[in-house]
Amino acid sequence: MPQLDISTYTSQLFWLCVSFFTMLFIMSKFIIPKIGDILAQRQRKIDSYLNKAHTTKQQAEAALEKYHQALADATQKAEKTLQKTQAELDRLVTDKQNELREELHRQISKQEAEIAIGKAEALVKIREMSAELAADIVKKLALTNINAADIKNAIKKNEQ
C-alpha cells in the first residue's frame, strides 16, 4: 500500500495541505457567503411572513372588534325598536279597549233608554188594562154609581 510508504509522507502531507487550504479558500470565498446570503434571505422571508401574519392578526382582531361592536349596536337598536313597537302596541290596545268600552256604554245607554220607554209603555198599557178590568168588575158587581173616570182617578192616586 503506497499510503503507508514513509518516503511519500511528505508529498502526501503537502498535497493534503494544498487541497485543504484550497478547499478552505473556495468555501470561505464562494460557498459560505452564498449559504449565508441564502440563510439571510430565508430569515428575511420568515420575518416578513411573521410581520404579515402579525399585521393580519391585528386586522382580524380589529375586524372582530368591529363585528362585536356592530352586533352590540344592532342588538341595542333592535331592543329599542322592540320596546317602541311594544309601547305602540300597548297604546293601540288601550285605545281599542277604550273605544270598545265607550261603544258598550253607548249601547247600554241606548238599550236602557229603550227599556225605559218599553217600561213606560207597558205601565201605560197596564193602567189602561187595569182601568178596563176595574170597569168590567164594577159592571159585573152591578155598581152603577162608579164610572170609568172615577176608576182612572183612583188608579192614578194609587200609583203616586
JOLINPE-V905570 format. One record per residue. N is the residue number from 1. RES is the residue in three letters. SS is DSSP state (2 for helix, 1 for strand, 0 for the rest). OMEGA is omega in whole degrees, -180 to 180 (NA if undefined). D_FIRST is the distance of its C-alpha to the first C-alpha in whole Angstrom. Layout:
BEGIN
n={N & N}
res={RES & RES}
ss={SS & SS}
omega={OMEGA & OMEGA}
d_first={D_FIRST & D_FIRST}
END
This chain:
BEGIN
n={1 & 2 & 3 & 4 & 5 & 6 & 7 & 8 & 9 & 10 & 11 & 12 & 13 & 14 & 15 & 16 & 17 & 18 & 19 & 20 & 21 & 22 & 23 & 24 & 25 & 26 & 27 & 28 & 29 & 30 & 31 & 32 & 33 & 34 & 35 & 36 & 37 & 38 & 39 & 40 & 41 & 42 & 43 & 44 & 45 & 46 & 47 & 48 & 49 & 50 & 51 & 52 & 53 & 54 & 55 & 56 & 57 & 58 & 59 & 60 & 61 & 62 & 63 & 64 & 65 & 66 & 67 & 68 & 69 & 70 & 71 & 72 & 73 & 74 & 75 & 76 & 77 & 78 & 79 & 80 & 81 & 82 & 83 & 84 & 85 & 86 & 87 & 88 & 89 & 90 & 91 & 92 & 93 & 94 & 95 & 96 & 97 & 98 & 99 & 100 & 101 & 102 & 103 & 104 & 105 & 106 & 107 & 108 & 109 & 110 & 111 & 112 & 113 & 114 & 115 & 116 & 117 & 118 & 119 & 120 & 121 & 122 & 123 & 124 & 125 & 126 & 127 & 128 & 129 & 130 & 131 & 132 & 133 & 134 & 135 & 136 & 137 & 138 & 139 & 140 & 141 & 142 & 143 & 144 & 145 & 146 & 147 & 148 & 149 & 150 & 151 & 152 & 153 & 154 & 155 & 156 & 157 & 158 & 159 & 160}
res={MET & PRO & GLN & LEU & ASP & ILE & SER & THR & TYR & THR & SER & GLN & LEU & PHE & TRP & LEU & CYS & VAL & SER & PHE & PHE & THR & MET & LEU & PHE & ILE & MET & SER & LYS & PHE & ILE & ILE & PRO & LYS & ILE & GLY & ASP & ILE & LEU & ALA & GLN & ARG & GLN & ARG & LYS & ILE & ASP & SER & TYR & LEU & ASN & LYS & ALA & HIS & THR & THR & LYS & GLN & GLN & ALA & GLU & ALA & ALA & LEU & GLU & LYS & TYR & HIS & GLN & ALA & LEU & ALA & ASP & ALA & THR & GLN & LYS & ALA & GLU & LYS & THR & LEU & GLN & LYS & THR & GLN & ALA & GLU & LEU & ASP & ARG & LEU & VAL & THR & ASP & LYS & GLN & ASN & GLU & LEU & ARG & GLU & GLU & LEU & HIS & ARG & GLN & ILE & SER & LYS & GLN & GLU & ALA & GLU & ILE & ALA & ILE & GLY & LYS & ALA & GLU & ALA & LEU & VAL & LYS & ILE & ARG & GLU & MET & SER & ALA & GLU & LEU & ALA & ALA & ASP & ILE & VAL & LYS & LYS & LEU & ALA & LEU & THR & ASN & ILE & ASN & ALA & ALA & ASP & ILE & LYS & ASN & ALA & ILE & LYS & LYS & ASN & GLU & GLN}
ss={0 & 2 & 2 & 2 & 0 & 2 & 2 & 2 & 2 & 2 & 2 & 2 & 2 & 2 & 2 & 2 & 2 & 2 & 2 & 2 & 2 & 2 & 2 & 2 & 2 & 2 & 2 & 2 & 2 & 2 & 2 & 2 & 2 & 2 & 2 & 2 & 2 & 2 & 2 & 2 & 2 & 2 & 2 & 2 & 2 & 2 & 2 & 2 & 2 & 2 & 2 & 2 & 2 & 2 & 2 & 2 & 2 & 2 & 2 & 2 & 2 & 2 & 2 & 2 & 2 & 2 & 2 & 2 & 2 & 2 & 2 & 2 & 2 & 2 & 2 & 2 & 2 & 2 & 2 & 2 & 2 & 2 & 2 & 2 & 2 & 2 & 2 & 2 & 2 & 2 & 2 & 2 & 2 & 2 & 2 & 2 & 2 & 2 & 2 & 2 & 2 & 2 & 2 & 2 & 2 & 2 & 2 & 2 & 2 & 2 & 2 & 2 & 2 & 2 & 2 & 2 & 2 & 2 & 2 & 2 & 2 & 2 & 2 & 2 & 2 & 2 & 2 & 2 & 2 & 2 & 2 & 2 & 2 & 2 & 2 & 2 & 2 & 2 & 2 & 2 & 2 & 0 & 0 & 0 & 0 & 0 & 0 & 2 & 2 & 2 & 2 & 2 & 2 & 2 & 2 & 2 & 2 & 2 & 2 & 0}
omega={-174 & -180 & -177 & 179 & -174 & -177 & -179 & -178 & -176 & -180 & 178 & 180 & 178 & -178 & 175 & 180 & -180 & 180 & -178 & -177 & 176 & 178 & 178 & 179 & -180 & -180 & -175 & -177 & -173 & -171 & -177 & 177 & 178 & 177 & 178 & 177 & 179 & 179 & 179 & 178 & 179 & -180 & 178 & 178 & 179 & 178 & 178 & 178 & 178 & 178 & 177 & 179 & 179 & 178 & 179 & 178 & 179 & 179 & 179 & 178 & 178 & 178 & 178 & 178 & 177 & 179 & 180 & 179 & 179 & 178 & 178 & 178 & 180 & 178 & 180 & 179 & 179 & 178 & 179 & 179 & 179 & 178 & 179 & 180 & 179 & 179 & 179 & 178 & 177 & 179 & 179 & 179 & 179 & 178 & 180 & 178 & 179 & 177 & 179 & 180 & 179 & 178 & 178 & 178 & 178 & -179 & 179 & 179 & 179 & -180 & 178 & 178 & 179 & 178 & 179 & 178 & 179 & 179 & 179 & 179 & 179 & 179 & 178 & 180 & 178 & 178 & -179 & -180 & 178 & 179 & 179 & -180 & 179 & 178 & 178 & 180 & 180 & 178 & -178 & 178 & 177 & 174 & -173 & -177 & 179 & 178 & -175 & -180 & 177 & 179 & -179 & 178 & 179 & 180 & 179 & 179 & 179 & -178 & -177 & NA}
d_first={0 & 4 & 6 & 6 & 7 & 11 & 12 & 11 & 12 & 16 & 15 & 13 & 16 & 19 & 18 & 18 & 21 & 23 & 22 & 23 & 26 & 27 & 26 & 29 & 31 & 31 & 32 & 34 & 36 & 36 & 35 & 36 & 40 & 40 & 39 & 42 & 44 & 44 & 44 & 47 & 49 & 48 & 50 & 53 & 53 & 53 & 55 & 58 & 58 & 59 & 61 & 63 & 62 & 64 & 67 & 67 & 68 & 70 & 72 & 72 & 74 & 76 & 77 & 77 & 80 & 82 & 82 & 83 & 86 & 87 & 87 & 89 & 91 & 92 & 92 & 95 & 97 & 97 & 98 & 101 & 102 & 102 & 104 & 106 & 107 & 108 & 110 & 112 & 112 & 114 & 116 & 117 & 117 & 120 & 122 & 122 & 123 & 126 & 127 & 127 & 129 & 131 & 132 & 133 & 135 & 137 & 137 & 138 & 141 & 142 & 142 & 144 & 147 & 147 & 148 & 150 & 152 & 152 & 153 & 156 & 157 & 157 & 159 & 161 & 162 & 162 & 165 & 166 & 166 & 167 & 170 & 171 & 170 & 173 & 175 & 175 & 175 & 178 & 180 & 179 & 181 & 184 & 184 & 186 & 186 & 182 & 181 & 177 & 177 & 178 & 175 & 172 & 174 & 173 & 170 & 169 & 170 & 168 & 165 & 165}
END
